[in-house]
Amino acid sequence: MENEIICYCSQVTKQEILNSIDNGAITLQDIREKTNACTIGNCIELNPKKMCCSGEIIELIERNKIKKGHNSTYQSDK
């Protein structure tokens, strides 16, 4: 479901994250810069799953790499 909210702090949807990935975002930091997701730090309190959104964002990045046939090992932001 693309309208699903991934980052509850910044109200960023799955579709917004996927669009950013399609437009070249390849790290969590890229997603942060393009969408403002995972920047406020209240997801644990606001997310119904009681967890930070970073794991879900990284999973979306990884799935995209696999779909495009790239190495699936996540590269850190460092």
The 8 nearest C-alpha neighbors of each residue, nearest first, counted from 0:
[[1, 3, 2, 13, 14, 4, 12, 5],
 [0, 2, 14, 13, 3, 12, 4, 15],
 [3, 1, 12, 0, 13, 14, 4, 15],
 [4, 2, 1, 12, 0, 13, 5, 14],
 [3, 5, 12, 11, 6, 13, 10, 2],
 [4, 6, 12, 13, 11, 52, 7, 3],
 [7, 5, 11, 10, 52, 8, 36, 9],
 [6, 8, 10, 9, 46, 42, 45, 5],
 [9, 7, 6, 42, 10, 41, 39, 45],
 [8, 10, 11, 7, 36, 6, 35, 39],
 [11, 9, 7, 6, 8, 4, 12, 5],
 [12, 10, 6, 9, 4, 5, 36, 15],
 [13, 11, 4, 15, 14, 5, 3, 2],
 [12, 14, 1, 16, 15, 3, 5, 4],
 [15, 13, 1, 17, 12, 16, 18, 2],
 [16, 14, 18, 12, 17, 13, 19, 11],
 [15, 17, 19, 13, 14, 18, 20, 12],
 [16, 18, 14, 20, 19, 15, 13, 21],
 [19, 17, 21, 15, 16, 20, 14, 22],
 [20, 18, 22, 16, 17, 21, 24, 15],
 [19, 21, 24, 17, 23, 22, 18, 16],
 [22, 20, 18, 19, 23, 17, 24, 63],
 [23, 21, 19, 20, 18, 24, 17, 25],
 [22, 24, 20, 21, 25, 19, 29, 18],
 [25, 23, 20, 29, 19, 30, 26, 22],
 [24, 26, 23, 20, 29, 60, 27, 30],
 [27, 25, 29, 28, 24, 76, 30, 75],
 [26, 28, 30, 29, 31, 57, 76, 56],
 [27, 29, 31, 26, 30, 76, 32, 25],
 [30, 28, 24, 26, 32, 27, 31, 33],
 [29, 31, 27, 33, 28, 32, 34, 24],
 [32, 30, 35, 28, 36, 29, 34, 33],
 [31, 33, 29, 30, 35, 34, 28, 36],
 [32, 34, 30, 31, 29, 35, 19, 24],
 [35, 33, 36, 31, 30, 32, 11, 16],
 [34, 36, 31, 32, 38, 33, 37, 9],
 [37, 35, 31, 34, 38, 6, 9, 11],
 [36, 38, 31, 39, 53, 52, 6, 40],
 [39, 37, 36, 40, 35, 31, 9, 8],
 [38, 40, 41, 37, 8, 9, 36, 42],
 [41, 39, 42, 38, 37, 8, 51, 43],
 [40, 42, 44, 43, 8, 39, 45, 51],
 [43, 41, 45, 51, 46, 44, 8, 40],
 [42, 44, 49, 50, 51, 41, 46, 45],
 [43, 45, 42, 41, 46, 49, 50, 47],
 [46, 44, 42, 43, 7, 41, 47, 8],
 [45, 47, 42, 49, 48, 7, 43, 44],
 [48, 46, 49, 45, 50, 44, 43, 42],
 [47, 49, 46, 50, 43, 51, 45, 42],
 [50, 48, 43, 46, 47, 44, 42, 45],
 [51, 49, 43, 48, 42, 46, 52, 44],
 [50, 52, 42, 43, 53, 54, 49, 46],
 [51, 53, 55, 6, 54, 5, 56, 37],
 [52, 54, 56, 55, 51, 57, 37, 27],
 [55, 53, 57, 56, 52, 58, 51, 50],
 [54, 56, 58, 52, 53, 57, 59, 5],
 [57, 55, 53, 59, 58, 54, 52, 60],
 [56, 58, 60, 54, 59, 55, 53, 61],
 [57, 59, 55, 61, 56, 60, 62, 54],
 [60, 58, 56, 62, 57, 61, 63, 55],
 [61, 59, 57, 63, 58, 62, 56, 64],
 [62, 60, 58, 64, 63, 59, 71, 57],
 [63, 61, 65, 59, 64, 60, 66, 58],
 [62, 64, 66, 60, 61, 65, 67, 59],
 [65, 63, 69, 61, 67, 66, 62, 71],
 [64, 66, 68, 62, 67, 63, 69, 71],
 [67, 65, 63, 64, 68, 62, 69, 61],
 [66, 68, 64, 65, 69, 63, 62, 70],
 [69, 67, 65, 66, 64, 70, 71, 63],
 [70, 68, 64, 65, 67, 71, 66, 63],
 [69, 71, 72, 64, 68, 65, 73, 61],
 [70, 72, 61, 65, 64, 69, 73, 62],
 [73, 71, 70, 74, 61, 64, 69, 65],
 [74, 72, 71, 75, 61, 57, 26, 60],
 [73, 75, 72, 76, 26, 77, 25, 71],
 [74, 76, 77, 73, 26, 27, 28, 72],
 [75, 77, 28, 26, 27, 74, 29, 25],
 [76, 75, 74, 28, 26, 27, 73, 29]]
